[in-house]
Amino acid sequence: MAKPLLSVRSERARNLANKLARRENRSMTDIVERTLEAYATRAPDRERASDFYARISSQFGSDIDLQAIIREEHDVRAGFDLL
């Protein structure tokens, strides 16, 4: 059974994978697999937008002003006086 081939359409991604593969003395496929595995373990699962809006709606009701909530939570800090 033939192994599936990796097709990378982005020239930049292909060049980076190729550069890393040569540096690490590994195949490009191995580099891409390892990178994706590392990303999958590092990146947390994200809440779907529909779930987010359902949760917000159940907590705050159906008529909320997200901009007002953001403004309330926004912490404005004074900068340095450079003069």
C-alpha positions, 0 to 999 in steps of 0.5 A: 500500500502506497503511503499518502504524499504530503502536498504543501501549496504554500511556497513559504511553508514548503521552504521552511519545512525543507530548511528544518528538514535539512537542519534536523536531518529528517523528512519534510513529512516528519517535520510537518507531523511533529510541528502539527503534533506540538501545535495540537498539544500547545493550542487549547481547544477553542469554544465554538462561536455558537456555544459562546453566544449561547453561554453569554445569552444564558448568563446575561440575557438576550439583549446585551451590549458587548462593547459596554462589557468590554469598556467596563473591563478595559483597564486604562493605564497612564503611560510614562511622562516623557516630557 
